[in-house]
């Protein structure tokens, strides 16, 4: 077991033992289902909408080269600078270089999981730049020096009192349990940061090839300030975010809001197409778009699992996943949590190092059922398990599987094994979970089902007797 797997197992063990925290996460998500279903029912045909969205993403991903070229060329025609980043290091180096070129002192940043993926904040801070998150949830976890807990709700694991204590300790504010007061405390800090920032960094929810624009959807308005007040705007966009046409947003914007947060549509939806043009009174003087690969093209080359690139980062699969609700977002130890994270992280960060995430699933299929773009998530978890074993089979697993195949091909040996199992079953119950139990790692939390007194074959033979 590698270090990542050990850390996951230990974090999951601690989280599942914390019944209070598990109850809090369950309550935080309790209202999601009702709201999601309410707004799903406002679609004339939700399943038809899923089919259409899946078809649009299939078209975009399977013709990614053409649509990305179209997106980049239209952006550059309006004066934007497009950088193709093959990996995380190249993306970080480029953005640090832009900041140094413009002698940036302070940076304001709106919510971006792609920036989290490449650990951009750490790189900028190590280069001497101050970086402040402008999304309220992201700002809270940044003050706590921890990663986001959830793709959409970064601070959902925290209670009001914890946030109040944090603001008191870090910002010197008065303690309060009023959510509006807590929001205003952060807002007063943010307003000053917006005015001081020389560079604004954002992600993008979608990249529209037809118009050469990025689409950002948000509930707080912080992204608009982040992208419009500083003199330089840098957007980090995963190459899979592309959509072919502007009209596709008529489906994807309400679908993202409904599936992700149980809303009819997110409060602010904005399109950005370049730097400030002649005659325009505001906006950034420079607009940079970093198109990030970071092993996405390797996943694109896998025809079996390519549809994982269809993900619109709505977080719906996390909201319904029984594993996520019990082990929590931080247990995963990676940027993308839950079912989608367990599918794509082994592709983005290495199959053997992260194969344990694909085992952290009940395979109930709730994630596949809820995914708005119909990614076959729970089957991809099985694909990852299979690929990991084929690439580097564990000796014990291989021995057990070989023994299982050998026995199942020999009915008489199988019957003999069943008889021995029935004889040993009382002894197993006696030592279950103790140091004398060779299977205690499994049996300390599970019980073997009782073996039938007679097998089906034995009963069949008895009934066939004259």
ABEGO torsion letter per residue (X at the ends): XBAAAAAAAAAAAAAAABAAAAAAAAAAAAAAAAAAAAAAAABABAAAAAAAAAAAAAAAAAAAAAAAAAAAAAAAAAGBBBBBBABAAAAAAAAAAAAAAAGBABBBBBBBAAAAAAGAAAAAAAAGBBBBBABAAAAAAAAAGBBBABAABAAAABBAAAAAAAAAAAAGBBBBABAAAAAAAAAAAAAAAAAABABBBBBBABBBAAAGBBBBBBAAGAAAAAAAABABBBBBBBAAABBABAAAAAAAAAAAAAAAAGBABBABBBBBAEBBBBGBABEBABBBBBBBAGGAAAAAABAAAAAAAABAGAGAAAAABAAAAAAEAAAAGBABBEAAAAAAAAAAAEAAAAAAAAABBAGAGAAAAABAAGBBAAAAAAAAAAAAAAABBBAAAAAAAAAAAAAAABAAAAAAAAAAAAAAAAAAAAABGBAABAAAAAAAABBBBBBBABBAAAAAAAAABX
